[in-house]
């Protein structure tokens, strides 16, 4: 398996509307395995395609309620009840903030063979489903912030110190990244 490089805020792929995956082959299976390995390597609970430079609708998850897996081409639905809680993001290193989310969420998509797949949960699992699906539409958790929280986070990101924090995180991760990215690239062969 391969540890993939994680893109950080400022990389245009993180603001891309991802394309559906239409090719279900061994390259897709390898991508899923590599994304799971990468997610665990950086101690994340979710990892979306754009975070590893792939503008495709896929994310992996693990470490919440002993659940692990992935979903392809997810469509999100949420309940009405809100939840309180903080979020961070592997693509926005060093920043955490209270982030408004719904307490229940479900995504419907497909598995690596194109068969229907549905994930549903409350609390932290629902938060992760919303966070990762947002990535597939070019939205970061910092876009959900309002008022003083948003001002604080935006000031931090614009400050020169944040560039140093992000650079340090990227450099630390680079020591574990595999040399080959495979045939996916930014545009990738998945779904083309």
Protein Blocks (a to p, Z undefined) as FASTA:
>chain_A
ZZdddddehiaklmpccdddfbdcfklmmmmmmmmmmmmmnopabdcfklnopacdcddd
ehiahiacddehiacdddfbdcddddddfklghiacdddddfbdcdddddfkopacdddd
ehjlmmmmmmmmmmmnopafklmpgcjllmmmmmmmmpmklmmmmmmmmmmmmmmpcfbg
bjnomnopghZZ
